[in-house]
Amino acid sequence: MKIDKSLCLLYNYFNYSDYKNREYYDLIRYVLDQKIYHYGNNFKHPHERHVFGYENVKIIILRKGYDLFVKVNSIFSKKSEKIKIWSSAYFDLPEKINNETYYISRPPWNYSKKKNDLYNYDLYKKVKKVQVKLDLGNVNELIQQSFFEEIDSLKAYIKQYVLNEDIKAVFLANDLGFFDKLIIQIFKEINRPSFLLIHGLPGIYGSIDNNRTDYLVVWGEAIKQNYIDVGLNPNKIIVNGHPKYDIKTDRHLKFEFDDILVLPKSMPGAPMGDQYALSDRGNCIYYMLSIQNVLKKFGVSKVRFRPHPSEDSKWYLKYLDNGFFIRDTDSLDISLKRSSLVIGPTSTVFLESLFYGTNYVVFEPRLENENGLDNLPVIPPFNGNNQKVPSAKTDEELFVILKNKQKVDLSILSEYIESSFNPDLVLEKIK
């Protein structure tokens, strides 16, 4: 059996033992990953809790109410002669783009509660039927020919709907999920553009993920170059900033020890990247204990900690000194404003901390294979190769950075994020 190094042995087996159906296995890979890998109470919403949600009376009632909401709004949904675009991007594009020319709506697997969405109840129900099977079906059920035929039926229905409504383009937040991959296929087949608008600093650069759409919209030139370095076509990458950020490189960065915020090193919920690798969640605790050990040498008696939104802070507290690590419950912006220093791994919070005038100390310990503690390559600018961003691989290096108060060079901001967001850079690609 030929081995694809980006896939585990199980997916290699599926692909090569049932080669004619390999596209279906790719479509449902993210779903299968959740069922196989996304378990454990270190996650806030592991697969077992997600399935339990279908049995929770309160959630069932809320879902029934939402079904009714979509049905009612479908009845009163008005036709529009504007250029229609589907968008599941994380930041609020309608505020920036909706005008007398363009109409932005969320797709049927990602409808919001905003009345300006282009609702269609029949399409919503067909999407929901497949979504329920993806959520509740076991692996054996999802790899049956009968389910592949359901996928074909849904794909044909969505394609016809897109043509009937004349939806000209789609903006996506990622290209990993089942519906995201499916809609990319559809838009390629009807020769209409798809765009992936990244919602933060990438945690990994590769030639597979984030490379499925026609265009990849990134925040800054440095991100574009990082993608080019791993093989992406530079002509598909659009640099377009982010509507939230206002870059100022002349501000003073705080670097004190009185109110430190620590970000844990989170583990991915499934293998990712160009080479298959698994993570050890015990490294999450090791990471925190290493930071505590160093900070105590400076007389620090307590810090706030803030796990990734996908993680459960209660799990951390079962393993950590609760007198030293205090759970941070503020909103991120308030937390960063009050922090005197932030210590953490590869994260978009690196940029946000600098925007709020707080220095960010990068701590990225390495495994024997030189990968980070999540068993993935440590990427720029966190890997220590950029002199503008002090980065510690070891406890000893972390101690030196803290002792000497080595700050990030704020000019790194203009490399990783443009000063403004210009919708026309994207819209001009839509015919």
C-alpha positions, 0 to 999 in steps of 0.5 A: 500500500502506497503511504501518504505521509499526511494521513494516518494508516487508517485513512491510507487504508480507506483511500487505497482499498476503496480508491474510487471513493477517495473523494468521499473519504476526504470530504468526511475526514474532519468528521472522522477525525472528531470521532476518532481523536477528539475525546477527553475532558481537556477539550471544552466540547469533545465529541462525546459531549457534542453527541450528548447535546442531541439528547439534552432537552434544552438543546432540543427545544432550542434547535426546534425553535431555530428550525421554526425561525428559519422556516418563517424567515424563508417565507418572508425572504425577498429576492435580491438583484444584488451580487450575492455572496455566501460567507462563513468568515469569522469577522463581520463582512456584511458591515464592510461589503453589503451595499447597493451592489453586494448582498452577503448571506451566511450559507445554510449550514451556517445560518445566523439569526440575522434577518438579512440572511438568504434563508431557504427552508428546504435547503436548510432541512436537507443540509441538516439531515446530512449534518445529523448523520455526520454528528451521530453516525458511526464510522462504519455508517459514514463510509457506506455507499448509501451515505455517499449517494446522499452526499451526491444528492445534497451536492446536486441540490446545493449546486442547483440552488447556487445556480438558481439564486446566482450566488457568485462567490463564497467566503470561508473561514476554513477549508477543513469541514465537510460542508466547506470542502463540499462547497469548494467542489461545487464552486470549482465545478461551476467556475465561480471563485471561492475564498478562504479568509484566515481568522488569525495567525496560522498555527501551521503552514503547509501545502494541503490545508488552507490551499483548497480554495481559489484564493487565500486572504491573509493579513500581512506580507509575512504570512503570504511569504510563509505560505509561498515558502511551503509551496503555495502559488503566490498568485492565489494569495491576497494580502488584505489586513483585518478590519479590527486592527489599527497598527501603531508601532511607536507605543511603549510595551509593558513588561512587568511581573505584577499581573502576568497572563499565561497562555497554555500550549493547547493540543489540536483535536486531530492530526493536521499538517502535511505530515501526520502526527499525534499530540500528547496532552500531558505536554499541556501540563508540562508547559504550565509547570515549566513556566511556573518554575521559572516565574518563581525565581523572580518572586512571582506568587500567582498569575492568570491563565487563559486556555484556548477557547477549545479547551476546558480550564477546569481540566487544567486546574485538576493538575496545577497549583490553584494558588499560583494559576488563577483562571482568567475570566475577563474578555480577551480585550479587558484581560490584555489591557490589564496584563503587565506581561503575556507569556505563551506559545504560537498564537494570534494573541501575540498580535493582540497583546502587542496592539494593547501595549503589552509585551508577549514572551514566546515560549515554545519548548521542543521535542527531540524531533525539534517539533513543538510540544504539540508535535507540530513544527514551530512556525515563524515568527515564533520559531526563534529565527526572527530577531524581532521576536525573542523566543525561548525553547528551554526554561533557561532561555525563558529565564534569560528573556525575562531577566533581561526584559527582552521586548518584541520589536513592534515593527513586526506588526506591519509585517504580519498585518496590513494597516487597513482592510480593503474589500475591493481587493477581494471583490474585484476577483468576482465576475 
